Amino acid sequence: MKFTLLLTAALAAFAVQASAQTAPAAATTLRAAADQIPTKKGPLMVQPITHGSVVFTWNGKTIYVDPYGGAAGYAGLAAPDVIFITDIHGDHLDPQTLAGLSVGKALMVVPQAVAEKLPAEYKPQVRILRNGQRLDTLGMSVSAIPMYNLPEAADAPHTKGRGNGYVLNLGGKNVYLSGDTEDIPEMRALKGIDVAFVCMNLPYTMDVDQAAQGVLAFKPGIVYPYHYRGQNGLSDVASFKKQVNAANKKIDVRLRNWYPAAQ
């Protein structure tokens, strides 16, 4: 009897250990493959995670954008040196995911509204940027860009000035992160964008037609549709690519799977 109990306990412990080992591996397998983009300071690795979250590895630094969806999605990736958060909504500011990650040494670049909602333990790590402000840190320059809904209204999901899009200069490459926005004048006026991550999900941001017209206005070298899960499911990113390339074949539209768990 005693032997049976010991054997049962050992098997249970083994099962728990095996589960702990295979869960991160499964998450890693589900992620889209990373892309590599050359810069003057070595390659920029672009790792799609989910929805509006992406991880960059560049010049010995690891950059997390809007960590969301659970820590398992980041299994096997280095701890962040910098975290950019765009907005207060739960698919951008996700305290539960932050709590499961090794973020203790990371600088957190956020808008004021996010700073006010972050758990107190992170406050010493926070650097607030407002729309139009710039920061130089860890070999990169960062500019905060407006993100908001049109027409502007006090009850819009995203009001002007609350959240930040970002332009990161990484080794001479300008990388634009739209955050939650429509094809606002500030986006259309962008110049010299090498890589863009552009949202498209109704009713929260914009549809694929608006996104395509916005991208055609500022002409990034590479564009990733991201943040494309809306109220009625996933947006038609293939249509976005078709519209953009019908008007400008030079724009490299990269369709990646940002929702692996849905497959």
C-alpha positions in Angstrom: 0.0 0.0 0.0 2.8 2.4 1.0 4.6 1.6 -2.2 1.5 2.3 -4.3 1.0 5.7 -2.7 4.7 6.6 -3.3 4.4 5.5 -6.9 1.2 7.5 -7.4 2.9 10.6 -5.9 5.9 10.2 -8.1 3.9 9.8 -11.2 1.8 12.9 -10.3 5.0 14.9 -9.7 6.4 13.8 -13.1 3.2 14.8 -14.8 3.3 18.3 -13.3 7.0 18.6 -14.3 6.3 17.4 -17.8 3.4 19.9 -18.2 5.6 22.8 -17.0 8.2 21.8 -19.6 5.9 21.3 -22.6 3.7 24.4 -22.1 6.4 27.0 -23.0 7.5 24.8 -25.9 3.9 24.7 -27.2 3.7 28.5 -26.9 7.0 28.9 -28.8 5.8 26.5 -31.5 2.6 28.4 -32.0 4.4 31.8 -32.5 5.0 33.1 -36.0 8.6 32.8 -37.1 10.7 35.9 -36.4 11.8 38.2 -39.2 15.2 39.8 -39.6 15.6 43.3 -40.9 19.1 44.8 -41.4 20.2 48.0 -39.6 23.4 49.9 -39.2 23.9 48.3 -35.8 23.1 44.7 -36.7 19.9 42.9 -37.4 16.5 43.9 -36.0 14.7 40.7 -35.1 10.9 41.1 -35.3 8.9 38.5 -33.3 5.1 38.7 -33.6 3.4 37.6 -30.3 -0.3 38.3 -30.4 -2.7 41.1 -31.3 -0.9 44.4 -30.7 2.2 42.8 -29.1 5.6 42.3 -30.7 9.1 41.8 -29.4 12.2 43.3 -31.0 15.7 42.2 -30.4 18.3 44.6 -31.5 21.9 45.7 -30.6 21.9 43.4 -27.6 18.6 44.8 -26.3 15.1 43.3 -26.0 12.1 45.5 -26.5 8.5 44.4 -25.6 5.5 46.3 -27.1 2.2 46.0 -25.3 2.9 42.7 -23.5 -0.5 41.0 -23.4 -2.2 37.6 -23.4 -0.2 35.7 -20.8 3.4 35.2 -20.0 3.5 31.8 -21.8 3.4 33.7 -25.1 6.9 35.1 -24.3 8.4 31.8 -23.3 12.0 31.4 -24.5 12.5 35.2 -25.1 15.0 37.3 -23.2 13.7 39.5 -20.4 12.9 43.0 -21.7 15.2 46.0 -21.4 12.5 48.4 -22.5 8.7 48.0 -22.5 6.5 50.3 -24.6 2.8 50.5 -23.7 0.4 52.4 -25.9 -2.9 52.7 -24.1 -4.9 51.9 -21.0 -7.1 49.2 -22.5 -6.5 45.6 -21.3 -5.1 44.4 -24.6 -2.3 46.9 -24.2 -1.9 47.4 -20.4 -2.1 43.9 -19.0 -0.9 43.8 -15.4 -1.5 40.0 -15.2 0.9 39.4 -18.1 3.5 41.9 -16.7 3.3 40.0 -13.3 4.3 36.8 -15.1 7.3 38.2 -16.9 10.8 39.2 -15.6 10.3 42.9 -16.0 12.1 44.1 -12.9 15.0 45.8 -14.8 13.0 47.1 -17.7 12.4 50.8 -18.5 8.7 51.3 -19.1 7.9 54.0 -21.6 4.2 54.9 -21.3 1.7 57.8 -21.7 0.4 59.6 -18.6 -2.9 57.7 -18.5 -1.1 54.3 -18.5 1.3 55.5 -15.7 -1.7 56.3 -13.5 -3.0 52.8 -13.9 0.2 50.8 -13.6 0.6 48.8 -10.3 2.6 50.8 -7.8 5.6 48.4 -7.9 6.4 49.6 -11.4 6.4 53.3 -10.8 10.2 53.6 -10.3 10.7 52.1 -13.8 8.3 54.5 -15.6 9.2 57.2 -18.1 6.2 59.2 -19.3 6.1 60.5 -22.8 3.3 62.7 -24.1 2.3 63.1 -27.8 5.1 64.9 -29.6 7.8 64.2 -26.9 11.0 62.4 -27.6 13.4 60.2 -25.6 16.9 58.9 -26.3 17.7 55.7 -24.4 19.8 52.5 -24.8 21.1 53.5 -28.2 17.7 54.2 -29.7 15.5 57.3 -30.1 11.8 57.3 -29.4 9.1 59.7 -30.5 5.5 59.6 -29.1 2.9 59.9 -31.9 -0.8 60.7 -31.4 -3.3 57.8 -31.8 -7.0 58.4 -31.7 -10.4 57.9 -33.4 -12.1 59.9 -36.0 -14.2 62.0 -35.8 -12.8 63.2 -32.5 -15.3 62.9 -29.7 -15.1 62.8 -25.9 -16.8 59.4 -25.9 -14.6 57.8 -28.6 -12.8 54.6 -27.6 -9.5 56.4 -28.1 -9.3 60.2 -27.5 -6.5 62.3 -28.8 -3.6 62.7 -26.3 -4.5 59.8 -24.1 -2.4 57.1 -25.8 0.8 56.9 -27.8 1.9 55.5 -31.0 5.7 55.3 -31.2 8.4 55.8 -33.8 11.6 54.0 -32.8 14.9 54.7 -34.5 16.9 51.5 -34.3 20.3 51.7 -36.1 19.0 54.1 -38.7 15.7 52.3 -39.3 12.5 54.1 -38.3 9.9 51.7 -36.9 6.3 53.0 -36.4 3.9 51.4 -34.0 0.4 52.7 -34.6 -1.2 51.8 -31.4 -5.0 52.1 -31.6 -5.8 54.7 -34.2 -7.5 55.6 -37.4 -5.8 57.1 -40.4 -5.3 60.4 -38.7 -3.4 63.3 -40.2 -0.4 62.7 -38.0 0.0 59.1 -39.3 -0.5 60.2 -42.9 2.2 62.9 -42.5 4.9 60.5 -41.3 8.1 60.6 -43.3 10.9 58.1 -43.7 9.2 55.1 -42.1 11.1 51.9 -42.9 8.9 49.5 -40.9 5.3 50.0 -39.8 2.9 48.1 -37.6 -0.6 49.2 -38.4 -3.9 48.3 -36.7 -7.2 47.5 -38.4 -10.1 46.3 -36.3 -13.7 47.7 -36.2 -15.2 49.2 -34.2 -12.2 50.1 -32.1 -9.8 51.5 -34.7 -10.2 51.5 -38.5 -11.2 49.2 -41.3 -8.8 47.7 -43.9 -9.8 50.3 -46.5 -8.8 53.2 -44.1 -5.6 51.4 -43.1 -4.7 50.9 -46.7 -5.2 54.5 -47.6 -3.3 55.7 -44.6 -0.3 53.4 -45.5 -0.4 54.6 -49.1 -0.1 58.2 -47.8 3.1 57.7 -45.7 4.6 54.9 -47.8 6.6 52.7 -45.3 9.1 50.3 -46.8 7.6 47.4 -44.9 4.2 47.1 -43.2 2.8 44.5 -40.9 -0.9 44.5 -40.4 -1.4 43.8 -36.6 -4.1 44.3 -34.0 -6.6 43.0 -36.5 -9.1 41.1 -34.3 -12.3 43.1 -34.0 -15.9 42.7 -32.8 -16.7 40.4 -35.7 -13.5 38.3 -35.8 -10.3 38.8 -37.8 -10.1 41.6 -40.4 -9.4 40.7 -44.0 -5.7 41.5 -44.1 -5.3 39.8 -47.5 -7.6 42.6 -48.8 -5.4 45.1 -47.1 -2.3 43.8 -48.9 -4.1 43.6 -52.2 -5.3 47.3 -52.0 -1.8 48.5 -50.9 0.1 46.7 -53.6 -2.4 47.5 -56.3 -1.5 51.2 -55.8 2.1 50.8 -54.7 4.0 47.6 -55.4 7.1 48.9 -53.6 5.5 48.5 -50.2 6.4 45.1 -48.7 3.2 44.0 -47.0 4.0 41.2 -44.6 1.1 39.0 -43.4 2.0 37.1 -40.3 -0.1 35.1 -37.9 -0.8 37.3 -34.9 -3.5 34.9 -33.5 -1.9 31.5 -33.4 -4.2 30.3 -30.5 -7.2 30.8 -32.8 -5.9 28.4 -35.4 
